[in-house]
Amino acid sequence: MAWQKQKSIQAGAGGGRFVDGYLAYLLAQASQRISAEFHLQVRAAGLSVTEWRVLASLEGSAGETIGTLAVLAITKQPTLSKVVQRMEAEGLVERTGVRADRRQTRVCITTKGRNLIAGLCEQALQHQKAVLAPFGEERAALLIEMLEVLMTEHVPLEMATAEEGED
């Protein structure tokens, strides 16, 4: 049914809006709506959305460079640098130098940061479970797998630009 709707839109028939079948728009709308629901809990915990994304991205990681963390946290690097500086002052993260490149720093989550988001990570998983419930386990797993493939196939612009400059 949805595929027929897509074909109809592509053919210009049916008078539907272009965006009603446009993947990038649908992904952005779904992300915004789903995230907005959970971000209420993030703010209630006293964190900004960017702080949550930073801590969630660092949880389970050995640390990330500011550039990689900016991509993971969906934040511009200059903005992220200021946020990380503030979070470091609060004891939520720590920065260390990268041996291979002294210009870079690696950001790691601290025990205080980990303790702060432990409950939020559990709430995030419960929220995800509720969002995916209408699909059933098999289709939900397939959706996540397909999104992971899309992300693998389409490198973030910031990373592509940085890699081009390294040649």
Backbone as a chain_set.jsonl record, in Angstrom:
{"seq": "MAWQKQKSIQAGAGGGRFVDGYLAYLLAQASQRISAEFHLQVRAAGLSVTEWRVLASLEGSAGETIGTLAVLAITKQPTLSKVVQRMEAEGLVERTGVRADRRQTRVCITTKGRNLIAGLCEQALQHQKAVLAPFGEERAALLIEMLEVLMTEHVPLEMATAEEGED", "coords": {"N": [[0.828, -1.194, 0.0], [1.797, 1.333, 0.951], [3.955, 1.387, -0.752], [2.686, 1.575, -3.211], [1.611, 4.099, -2.901], [3.984, 5.563, -2.91], [4.868, 5.076, -5.549], [2.83, 6.357, -6.911], [3.231, 9.009, -6.153], [5.775, 9.439, -7.219], [5.176, 9.294, -9.897], [3.759, 11.546, -10.193], [1.078, 11.507, -9.958], [-2.11, 11.547, -8.278], [-1.952, 13.82, -6.699], [-0.566, 14.146, -4.291], [1.587, 15.532, -1.75], [5.012, 16.179, -2.43], [6.845, 15.65, -0.355], [5.555, 13.741, 1.157], [6.285, 11.204, 0.406], [9.002, 11.247, 0.432], [12.068, 10.073, 1.354], [14.202, 11.271, 2.967], [12.854, 13.402, 4.174], [10.826, 12.006, 5.566], [12.36, 10.451, 7.356], [13.583, 12.517, 8.828], [11.34, 13.789, 9.977], [10.24, 11.673, 11.485], [12.379, 11.196, 13.252], [12.538, 13.683, 14.577], [10.036, 13.81, 15.872], [9.999, 11.477, 17.495], [12.303, 11.876, 19.023], [11.651, 14.288, 20.334], [9.714, 13.474, 22.16], [11.231, 11.915, 23.981], [13.136, 13.764, 24.781], [11.903, 15.375, 26.627], [12.16, 13.951, 28.987], [14.913, 14.027, 29.227], [15.434, 16.745, 29.672], [14.064, 17.018, 32.071], [15.769, 15.649, 33.703], [17.717, 17.45, 34.025], [19.542, 17.972, 32.015], [20.776, 19.331, 28.916], [19.745, 18.725, 25.521], [21.964, 18.399, 23.867], [23.985, 17.856, 25.764], [23.021, 15.404, 26.73], [23.231, 13.864, 24.367], [25.998, 13.894, 24.004], [26.93, 12.549, 26.347], [25.55, 10.098, 26.07], [26.666, 9.202, 23.686], [29.262, 8.78, 24.485], [29.033, 6.814, 26.382], [29.978, 3.55, 26.946], [32.055, 3.774, 25.211], [35.556, 4.089, 24.489], [36.318, 6.61, 24.386], [36.152, 9.63, 22.456], [37.181, 11.706, 19.695], [36.847, 15.282, 19.429], [35.856, 15.993, 16.901], [34.673, 13.576, 15.911], [32.848, 13.181, 17.951], [31.224, 15.406, 17.597], [29.883, 14.72, 15.248], [28.545, 12.39, 16.116], [26.935, 13.475, 18.135], [25.362, 15.13, 16.723], [25.923, 17.888, 16.341], [27.354, 21.091, 15.747], [30.873, 21.507, 15.506], [32.225, 23.802, 16.802], [30.258, 24.612, 18.651], [29.961, 22.268, 20.115], [32.49, 22.058, 21.298], [32.419, 24.098, 23.218], [30.323, 23.178, 24.841], [31.408, 20.753, 25.761], [33.573, 21.74, 27.202], [32.244, 23.035, 29.304], [30.936, 20.807, 30.404], [33.124, 19.363, 31.238], [34.074, 20.999, 33.271], [32.043, 20.568, 35.061], [32.553, 18.019, 35.777], [31.603, 15.855, 34.318], [32.674, 14.848, 32.005], [35.979, 14.112, 30.72], [38.92, 15.454, 29.231], [41.588, 14.327, 27.223], [44.858, 14.311, 25.752], [45.584, 13.242, 22.384], [47.824, 10.851, 21.459], [48.895, 10.387, 18.868], [48.313, 12.713, 17.496], [48.861, 15.751, 18.561], [47.274, 17.969, 18.396], [44.699, 17.178, 18.636], [42.062, 16.235, 20.907], [40.844, 13.747, 23.127], [37.705, 12.852, 24.289], [36.261, 11.619, 27.2], [33.81, 9.854, 29.11], [33.079, 10.423, 32.534], [32.928, 8.807, 35.779], [31.001, 10.161, 37.243], [29.489, 11.313, 35.153], [28.603, 8.981, 33.901], [27.055, 7.85, 35.951], [25.084, 9.795, 36.095], [23.674, 9.519, 33.675], [22.793, 6.902, 33.666], [20.168, 6.1, 34.465], [18.739, 7.516, 32.532], [19.557, 6.248, 30.182], [18.319, 3.785, 30.469], [15.653, 4.646, 30.445], [15.602, 5.629, 27.842], [15.876, 3.276, 26.356], [13.479, 2.009, 27.068], [11.671, 3.826, 25.974], [12.335, 3.566, 23.264], [11.558, 0.909, 22.898], [8.782, 1.154, 23.235], [8.175, 2.832, 21.071], [8.811, 1.17, 18.928], [7.119, -0.968, 19.299], [4.598, -1.252, 17.81], [5.477, -2.482, 15.471], [6.301, -5.055, 15.973], [8.693, -7.552, 17.049], [10.408, -8.693, 15.034], [10.113, -7.062, 12.684], [10.83, -4.625, 13.815], [13.522, -5.069, 14.466], [14.473, -5.396, 11.879], [13.991, -2.842, 10.826], [15.797, -1.272, 12.343], [18.176, -2.463, 11.502], [18.12, -1.797, 8.75], [18.294, 1.001, 8.919], [20.829, 1.241, 10.034], [22.358, 0.295, 7.876], [21.81, 2.313, 5.991], [23.073, 4.468, 7.288], [25.718, 3.585, 7.241], [26.225, 3.541, 4.531], [26.08, 6.199, 3.835], [28.152, 8.573, 4.501], [28.659, 10.964, 7.077], [28.699, 14.429, 6.233], [30.57, 16.086, 7.536], [32.553, 14.268, 8.308], [33.342, 13.222, 5.845], [34.405, 15.493, 4.619], [36.545, 16.052, 6.352], [38.094, 13.751, 5.959], [38.781, 14.036, 3.264], [40.487, 16.2, 3.401], [42.701, 15.115, 4.599], [44.343, 13.8, 2.816]], "CA": [[0.0, 0.0, 0.0], [2.683, 2.493, 1.019], [4.776, 1.362, -1.95], [1.832, 2.106, -4.273], [1.556, 5.541, -2.659], [5.27, 6.085, -3.369], [4.859, 5.044, -7.009], [1.894, 7.387, -7.338], [3.876, 10.305, -5.949], [6.859, 9.543, -8.186], [4.587, 9.499, -11.214], [3.088, 12.836, -10.201], [-0.364, 11.295, -9.896], [-2.7, 11.512, -6.946], [-1.946, 15.139, -6.073], [0.075, 14.147, -2.981], [2.766, 16.381, -1.588], [6.273, 15.498, -2.707], [7.49, 15.202, 0.879], [4.832, 12.615, 1.75], [6.961, 9.966, 0.062], [10.433, 11.528, 0.309], [12.736, 9.386, 2.456], [14.927, 12.165, 3.883], [11.837, 14.124, 4.939], [10.169, 11.07, 6.485], [13.316, 10.137, 8.417], [13.746, 13.711, 9.671], [10.104, 13.977, 10.749], [10.152, 10.601, 12.485], [13.412, 11.457, 14.254], [12.165, 14.858, 15.373], [8.883, 13.482, 16.722], [10.394, 10.478, 18.49], [13.266, 12.521, 19.918], [10.969, 15.297, 21.159], [9.07, 12.766, 23.275], [12.232, 11.526, 24.973], [13.873, 14.934, 25.267], [11.215, 15.864, 27.829], [12.792, 13.248, 30.109], [16.292, 14.525, 29.309], [15.382, 18.063, 30.327], [13.629, 16.795, 33.457], [16.95, 15.17, 34.425], [18.628, 18.58, 34.174], [20.517, 18.023, 30.926], [20.343, 19.799, 27.604], [19.745, 17.642, 24.538], [23.35, 18.204, 23.437], [24.693, 17.166, 26.85], [22.559, 14.012, 26.691], [23.816, 13.196, 23.204], [27.426, 13.71, 24.278], [27.097, 11.486, 27.342], [25.067, 8.837, 25.494], [27.645, 8.795, 22.677], [30.484, 8.35, 25.166], [28.747, 5.623, 27.192], [30.407, 2.334, 26.261], [33.151, 4.114, 24.308], [36.845, 4.373, 25.135], [36.528, 8.038, 24.197], [36.005, 10.089, 21.07], [37.721, 13.026, 19.41], [35.798, 16.3, 19.326], [35.256, 15.899, 15.566], [33.788, 12.408, 15.87], [31.767, 13.421, 18.906], [30.312, 16.373, 16.976], [29.036, 13.956, 14.322], [27.684, 11.511, 16.913], [25.986, 14.277, 18.911], [24.617, 15.936, 15.753], [26.169, 19.257, 16.793], [28.51, 21.717, 15.102], [32.063, 21.348, 16.334], [32.483, 24.912, 17.73], [29.256, 24.54, 19.721], [30.282, 21.111, 20.942], [33.683, 22.362, 22.096], [31.977, 24.89, 24.378], [29.525, 22.295, 25.698], [32.337, 19.813, 26.397], [34.334, 22.508, 28.193], [31.34, 23.207, 30.45], [30.715, 19.488, 30.997], [34.365, 18.996, 31.921], [34.086, 21.778, 34.515], [31.058, 19.937, 35.948], [33.038, 16.684, 36.113], [30.85, 14.827, 33.591], [33.589, 14.294, 31.006], [37.355, 14.587, 30.836], [39.631, 15.499, 27.952], [43.0, 13.947, 27.246], [45.503, 14.463, 24.454], [45.729, 12.072, 21.518], [49.273, 10.69, 21.244], [49.245, 10.462, 17.446], [48.113, 14.078, 17.006], [48.763, 16.6, 19.756], [46.241, 18.995, 18.209], [43.399, 16.587, 18.959], [41.808, 15.757, 22.265], [39.867, 12.669, 23.25], [36.752, 13.116, 25.367], [35.787, 10.391, 27.844], [32.807, 10.044, 30.155], [33.569, 10.135, 33.886], [31.999, 8.034, 36.607], [29.883, 11.062, 37.548], [28.671, 11.387, 33.942], [27.988, 7.657, 33.718], [25.998, 7.723, 36.963], [24.015, 10.735, 35.759], [22.83, 9.071, 32.557], [22.402, 5.486, 33.769], [18.709, 6.027, 34.446], [18.257, 8.01, 31.239], [19.783, 5.206, 29.17], [17.239, 2.811, 30.658], [14.431, 5.294, 29.954], [15.712, 5.699, 26.382], [15.577, 1.94, 25.836], [12.04, 1.786, 27.245], [11.015, 4.671, 24.976], [12.55, 2.906, 21.976], [10.71, -0.29, 22.883], [7.401, 1.609, 23.027], [8.083, 3.354, 19.705], [8.899, 0.058, 17.98], [6.126, -1.998, 19.623], [3.623, -1.537, 16.752], [6.074, -3.24, 14.373], [6.672, -6.409, 16.368], [10.146, -7.687, 17.23], [11.131, -8.982, 13.791], [10.129, -5.874, 11.828], [11.586, -3.589, 14.528], [14.941, -5.393, 14.265], [14.759, -5.125, 10.474], [14.045, -1.385, 10.676], [17.078, -0.816, 12.9], [19.222, -2.954, 10.597], [18.088, -0.995, 7.528], [18.807, 2.332, 9.249], [22.284, 1.098, 10.189], [22.915, 0.203, 6.525], [21.749, 3.664, 5.427], [24.109, 5.284, 7.922], [27.012, 3.098, 6.762], [26.35, 3.891, 3.113], [26.074, 7.655, 3.659], [29.069, 9.141, 5.485], [28.328, 12.353, 7.423], [29.449, 15.42, 5.468], [31.707, 16.553, 8.326], [33.597, 13.242, 8.265], [33.819, 13.138, 4.468], [35.23, 16.68, 4.403], [37.777, 15.875, 7.123], [38.883, 12.702, 5.322], [39.32, 14.574, 2.021], [41.573, 17.102, 3.752], [43.822, 14.366, 5.153], [45.175, 13.224, 1.738]], "C": [[0.871, 1.256, 0.0], [3.552, 2.562, -0.234], [3.989, 1.908, -3.135], [1.722, 3.618, -4.143], [2.835, 6.188, -3.181], [5.306, 6.141, -4.893], [3.969, 6.15, -7.56], [2.526, 8.772, -7.228], [4.983, 10.5, -6.977], [6.325, 9.835, -9.581], [3.868, 10.839, -11.311], [1.579, 12.711, -10.14], [-0.836, 11.392, -8.458], [-2.668, 12.834, -6.207], [-1.315, 15.186, -4.695], [1.26, 15.098, -2.949], [4.019, 15.563, -1.864], [6.852, 14.89, -1.44], [6.809, 13.999, 1.507], [5.478, 11.265, 1.439], [8.465, 10.118, -0.054], [11.166, 11.031, 1.545], [13.406, 10.334, 3.447], [13.951, 12.945, 4.762], [11.194, 13.207, 5.979], [11.085, 10.696, 7.645], [13.475, 11.31, 9.375], [12.519, 13.932, 10.543], [9.98, 12.923, 11.842], [11.157, 10.839, 13.604], [13.012, 12.607, 15.167], [11.037, 14.519, 16.339], [9.259, 12.513, 17.843], [11.346, 11.098, 19.508], [12.591, 13.511, 20.85], [10.284, 14.652, 22.357], [10.086, 12.455, 24.373], [12.966, 12.727, 25.558], [13.185, 15.608, 26.446], [11.84, 15.233, 29.069], [14.229, 13.733, 30.317], [16.316, 15.85, 30.061], [14.961, 17.936, 31.785], [14.793, 16.304, 34.321], [18.002, 16.268, 34.581], [19.704, 18.688, 33.108], [19.924, 18.704, 29.703], [20.382, 18.596, 26.659], [21.179, 17.356, 24.084], [24.159, 17.483, 24.506], [24.31, 15.687, 26.887], [23.227, 13.261, 25.547], [25.306, 12.938, 23.396], [27.626, 12.534, 25.226], [26.658, 10.132, 26.791], [26.051, 8.304, 24.448], [28.924, 8.27, 23.308], [30.278, 7.094, 26.002], [29.109, 4.376, 26.387], [31.555, 2.552, 25.291], [34.422, 4.349, 25.113], [37.186, 5.852, 25.031], [36.455, 8.388, 22.726], [36.706, 11.432, 20.908], [36.555, 14.005, 19.314], [35.098, 16.206, 17.971], [34.278, 14.744, 15.444], [32.597, 12.618, 16.783], [30.757, 14.421, 18.351], [29.359, 15.67, 16.015], [28.053, 13.097, 15.107], [26.595, 12.286, 17.644], [25.148, 15.204, 18.027], [24.696, 17.419, 16.132], [27.38, 19.809, 16.054], [29.688, 21.703, 16.058], [32.34, 22.544, 17.255], [31.511, 24.924, 18.916], [29.602, 23.412, 20.675], [31.49, 21.382, 21.832], [33.322, 23.141, 23.35], [31.191, 24.029, 25.362], [30.442, 21.338, 26.456], [33.158, 20.52, 27.47], [33.51, 22.692, 29.468], [31.114, 21.877, 31.177], [31.96, 19.008, 31.745], [34.458, 19.736, 33.26], [33.122, 21.187, 35.545], [31.468, 18.516, 36.342], [32.323, 15.552, 35.401], [31.696, 14.125, 32.536], [34.996, 14.771, 31.332], [37.999, 14.525, 29.465], [41.088, 15.105, 28.165], [43.563, 14.128, 25.845], [45.55, 13.15, 23.701], [47.206, 11.971, 21.156], [49.678, 10.909, 19.792], [49.151, 11.885, 16.898], [47.865, 14.99, 18.196], [47.718, 17.703, 19.63], [44.861, 18.482, 18.612], [43.301, 16.233, 20.432], [40.752, 14.669, 22.204], [39.004, 12.986, 24.462], [36.245, 11.779, 25.885], [34.748, 10.747, 28.903], [33.439, 9.685, 31.504], [32.546, 9.276, 34.62], [30.782, 8.885, 36.948], [28.939, 11.168, 36.348], [27.914, 10.095, 33.7], [26.835, 7.461, 34.699], [24.803, 8.611, 36.629], [23.098, 10.19, 34.671], [22.368, 7.623, 32.643], [20.889, 5.323, 33.69], [18.133, 6.482, 33.119], [18.461, 6.981, 30.131], [18.687, 4.144, 29.256], [15.912, 3.378, 30.144], [14.437, 5.366, 28.427], [15.382, 4.347, 25.752], [14.092, 1.606, 25.964], [11.244, 2.595, 26.223], [11.145, 4.035, 23.591], [11.651, 1.682, 21.837], [9.252, 0.093, 22.608], [7.196, 2.115, 21.601], [8.023, 2.21, 18.695], [7.831, -1.013, 18.187], [5.124, -2.272, 18.498], [4.164, -2.398, 15.611], [6.284, -4.709, 14.701], [8.189, -6.53, 16.363], [10.908, -7.85, 15.92], [11.231, -7.749, 12.894], [10.891, -4.728, 12.486], [13.084, -3.816, 14.338], [15.355, -5.099, 12.826], [14.875, -3.621, 10.225], [15.383, -0.846, 11.171], [18.229, -1.243, 11.993], [19.279, -2.113, 9.321], [18.624, 0.415, 7.777], [20.324, 2.299, 9.426], [22.966, 1.011, 8.827], [22.912, 1.582, 5.873], [22.861, 4.543, 5.993], [25.503, 4.872, 7.45], [27.267, 3.549, 5.328], [26.462, 5.392, 2.869], [26.876, 8.301, 4.779], [28.648, 10.575, 5.793], [29.244, 13.324, 6.69], [30.694, 15.878, 6.22], [32.857, 15.56, 8.263], [34.179, 13.141, 6.86], [34.753, 14.307, 4.174], [36.565, 16.542, 5.12], [38.676, 14.841, 6.459], [39.508, 13.201, 4.026], [40.525, 15.461, 2.303], [42.809, 16.39, 4.255], [44.752, 13.826, 4.079], [46.419, 14.014, 1.508]], "O": [[0.705, 2.134, -0.846], [3.854, 3.649, -0.727], [4.542, 2.62, -3.972], [1.737, 4.337, -5.142], [2.784, 7.239, -3.821], [5.729, 7.145, -5.466], [4.309, 6.8, -8.549], [2.366, 9.606, -8.119], [5.125, 11.584, -7.544], [6.962, 10.548, -10.356], [3.417, 11.226, -12.389], [0.87, 13.71, -10.259], [-0.032, 11.325, -7.529], [-3.311, 12.958, -5.165], [-1.5, 16.17, -3.978], [1.852, 15.422, -3.978], [4.064, 14.373, -1.555], [7.298, 13.743, -1.447], [7.423, 13.3, 2.314], [5.234, 10.288, 2.146], [9.14, 9.231, -0.575], [10.92, 11.506, 2.654], [13.195, 10.207, 4.653], [14.193, 13.127, 5.955], [11.038, 13.591, 7.138], [10.64, 10.631, 8.791], [13.499, 11.124, 10.592], [12.65, 14.234, 11.729], [9.655, 13.24, 12.987], [10.82, 10.698, 14.779], [13.134, 12.511, 16.389], [11.086, 14.907, 17.506], [8.881, 12.711, 18.998], [11.211, 10.873, 20.711], [12.921, 13.57, 22.035], [10.276, 15.22, 23.449], [9.83, 12.701, 25.551], [13.372, 12.697, 26.72], [13.83, 16.344, 27.192], [12.028, 15.903, 30.085], [14.699, 13.834, 31.45], [17.12, 16.047, 30.972], [15.453, 18.673, 32.639], [14.801, 16.519, 35.533], [19.049, 16.05, 35.191], [20.677, 19.422, 33.282], [18.714, 18.658, 29.482], [20.987, 17.572, 26.975], [21.561, 16.195, 23.934], [24.941, 16.588, 24.187], [25.17, 14.822, 27.056], [23.729, 12.153, 25.733], [25.817, 11.891, 22.998], [28.405, 11.626, 24.937], [27.327, 9.125, 27.024], [26.245, 7.093, 24.337], [29.597, 7.413, 22.735], [31.238, 6.383, 26.301], [28.606, 4.174, 25.282], [31.984, 1.615, 24.618], [34.37, 4.756, 26.274], [38.222, 6.294, 25.528], [36.671, 7.54, 21.86], [36.814, 12.204, 21.861], [35.407, 13.595, 19.137], [33.875, 16.327, 17.9], [33.173, 14.916, 14.93], [31.468, 12.275, 16.433], [29.56, 14.296, 18.609], [28.17, 15.983, 15.972], [26.861, 13.077, 14.799], [25.464, 11.814, 17.76], [24.324, 15.969, 18.527], [23.68, 18.107, 16.23], [28.325, 19.073, 15.768], [29.525, 21.865, 17.267], [32.67, 22.319, 18.42], [31.905, 25.213, 20.046], [29.544, 23.577, 21.894], [31.509, 20.976, 22.994], [33.859, 22.876, 24.426], [31.374, 24.138, 26.575], [30.271, 21.134, 27.658], [33.409, 19.953, 28.533], [34.021, 22.525, 30.575], [31.102, 21.827, 32.407], [31.854, 18.327, 32.764], [34.875, 19.157, 34.264], [33.352, 21.289, 36.75], [30.795, 17.881, 37.154], [32.418, 14.401, 35.827], [31.467, 12.96, 32.213], [35.187, 15.704, 32.112], [37.675, 13.666, 28.645], [41.726, 15.494, 29.143], [42.82, 14.1, 24.864], [45.556, 12.076, 24.302], [47.774, 12.913, 20.604], [50.694, 11.548, 19.52], [49.84, 12.222, 15.935], [46.775, 14.994, 18.767], [47.319, 18.304, 20.628], [43.96, 19.271, 18.896], [44.298, 15.971, 21.105], [39.879, 14.676, 21.337], [39.512, 13.345, 25.524], [35.848, 10.912, 25.107], [34.807, 11.814, 29.513], [34.239, 8.754, 31.593], [31.438, 9.052, 34.133], [29.656, 8.388, 36.943], [27.72, 11.119, 36.515], [26.737, 10.107, 33.339], [25.77, 6.969, 34.327], [23.654, 8.229, 36.85], [21.883, 10.376, 34.732], [21.624, 7.163, 31.776], [20.39, 4.495, 32.928], [17.158, 5.911, 32.63], [17.622, 6.859, 29.238], [18.192, 3.667, 28.235], [15.143, 2.676, 29.487], [13.399, 5.186, 27.792], [14.692, 4.283, 24.735], [13.514, 0.99, 25.068], [10.258, 2.107, 25.671], [10.174, 3.976, 22.837], [11.058, 1.452, 20.784], [8.57, -0.576, 21.831], [6.159, 1.854, 20.992], [7.273, 2.275, 17.721], [7.659, -1.881, 17.331], [4.82, -3.438, 18.246], [3.384, -2.983, 14.861], [6.43, -5.528, 13.793], [8.886, -5.718, 15.755], [11.942, -7.213, 15.721], [12.311, -7.427, 12.399], [11.532, -3.939, 11.792], [13.831, -2.872, 14.081], [16.458, -4.611, 12.581], [15.76, -3.179, 9.492], [16.027, -0.051, 10.486], [19.151, -0.466, 11.747], [20.364, -1.757, 8.861], [19.334, 0.963, 6.934], [21.02, 3.226, 9.013], [24.037, 1.587, 8.635], [23.906, 1.979, 5.266], [23.514, 5.277, 5.251], [26.374, 5.725, 7.279], [28.391, 3.895, 4.964], [26.898, 5.809, 1.797], [26.355, 8.549, 5.867], [28.316, 11.329, 4.878], [30.438, 13.062, 6.544], [31.756, 16.043, 5.619], [34.017, 15.963, 8.174], [35.391, 12.989, 6.705], [35.792, 14.119, 3.541], [37.607, 16.88, 4.558], [39.892, 15.028, 6.398], [40.641, 12.837, 3.709], [41.48, 15.474, 1.527], [43.875, 17.001, 4.332], [45.869, 13.421, 4.402], [47.221, 13.665, 0.641]]}, "num_chains": 1, "name": "protein.A"}
